[in-house]
Amino acid sequence: LVTGPVGIGKSHLLGGTYGHAGKVYSDLKILPCLLAKDFRGEFSRLAIEKNRSLWDRFNEKYFGSDMVFMDDIQRLVGAIRTMAQLKDIIDSILFRKGAFIMLTSQPSLNDLEKMFMASVDKNSKDVLVKVKTVEELISRLRAFLTVEIKPPDFGLKVAILLKKAQEEPMPFVLDIA
């Protein structure tokens, strides 16, 4: 689970890891990178349509994958059934040899948990089931290796610029850095 603020490069890291995995693990079924909002939309459409063959394809696509890459899971806030589905997919994939799941989130895991819990309608008749779903998903995510990417400090930014200047044939004035 990679967390960090907007614009820090989480999606690029996700895409790069996906591209590398496709080259190194060509024998595995790797699901293309997807946005959590697209997963949510796909799942919601299926829940409405109730078409058995579409459900079978959905299940094969997600539960049959060896590697899943999903961006911006904070977009699942308020979608309790979609969170439950993601939890089930995580459970299915994690126990297979060679399986890999990479997710990104803007908020930290603690903040994500607060957002997910705050989205549960406390007046709902099945509030306990919804809270349990969120708790179970967060518990799965806590088992992940979590990496928080922070913006580089000024010194690192300058070092990156200097390295780039050495690699690229372009005029570069140190005082500008």
C-alpha positions, -999 to 999 in steps of 0.1 A, spaced: 0 0 0 16 33 -12 3 64 5 11 101 0 -2 135 -11 -15 143 -46 12 147 -72 39 128 -54 42 100 -79 21 71 -64 4 64 -97 37 65 -116 52 40 -92 21 18 -95 23 20 -133 61 13 -133 57 -17 -110 29 -30 -132 50 -26 -164 80 -44 -147 58 -72 -134 45 -78 -169 80 -83 -182 93 -104 -153 62 -125 -146 48 -131 -181 35 -165 -170 12 -149 -144 -23 -134 -150 -17 -97 -142 -48 -74 -141 -41 -41 -159 -38 -11 -135 -72 2 -126 -86 32 -108 -106 23 -77 -135 45 -90 -136 23 -122 -137 -8 -100 -165 7 -80 -184 16 -111 -180 -19 -126 -191 -35 -94 -221 -12 -90 -233 -18 -126 -231 -56 -120 -250 -53 -88 -278 -35 -106 -279 -57 -137 -277 -91 -119 -265 -108 -151 -249 -142 -143 -225 -143 -172 -212 -108 -164 -207 -118 -128 -188 -149 -139 -165 -127 -161 -161 -102 -132 -151 -130 -108 -127 -146 -133 -111 -112 -140 -105 -103 -103 -104 -135 -84 -85 -153 -111 -57 -127 -112 -23 -133 -97 -15 -96 -95 -38 -66 -90 -28 -29 -92 -54 -4 -80 -50 33 -77 -68 58 -53 -86 34 -30 -99 63 -10 -125 66 -39 -142 36 -23 -155 58 6 -192 51 11 -192 20 -11 -195 -6 16 -204 -35 -8 -175 -26 -31 -152 -25 0 -164 -60 9 -157 -72 -27 -122 -58 -25 -116 -75 8 -128 -108 -7 -105 -103 -37 -76 -96 -14 -83 -128 6 -85 -148 -26 -53 -135 -41 -30 -132 -10 -29 -169 -2 -17 -179 -37 20 -184 -43 34 -155 -64 3 -134 -58 8 -96 -55 -15 -67 -48 -4 -31 -50 -28 -3 -39 -24 35 -36 -42 60 -14 -38 97 -9 -47 96 28 -26 75 52 -40 41 63 -51 57 96 -69 85 78 -83 61 53 -98 41 81 -114 72 96 -128 82 62 -142 47 56 -158 46 91 -172 81 87 -189 70 55 -210 43 73 -246 55 79 -250 52 116 -288 51 112 -287 22 89 -304 -10 101 -273 -30 91 -248 -6 106 -229 -34 125 -224 -53 93 -211 -22 75 -187 -14 104 -175 -50 104 -168 -48 66 -147 -16 70 -128 -32 99 -121 -63 79 -109 -44 49 -86 -22 71 -73 -52 88 -63 -67 54 -47 -34 45 -28 -33 78 -12 -66 68 3 -50 37 37 -34 35 28 3 38 50 29 23 43 66 28 59 88 1 66 123 13 76 153 -8 113 157 -11 130 184 10 148 213 -7 182 197 -6 169 166 -24 152 187 -50 185 205 -58 204 171 -59 178 158 -84 182 189 -105 220 187 -104 220 150 -114 196 157 -143 218 186 -154 247 162 -156 227 137 -176 212 162 -201 233 184 -223 217 218 -213 230 249 -198 224 250 -161 232 277 -136 237 265 -100 224 297 -84 190 291 -101 187 257 -85 
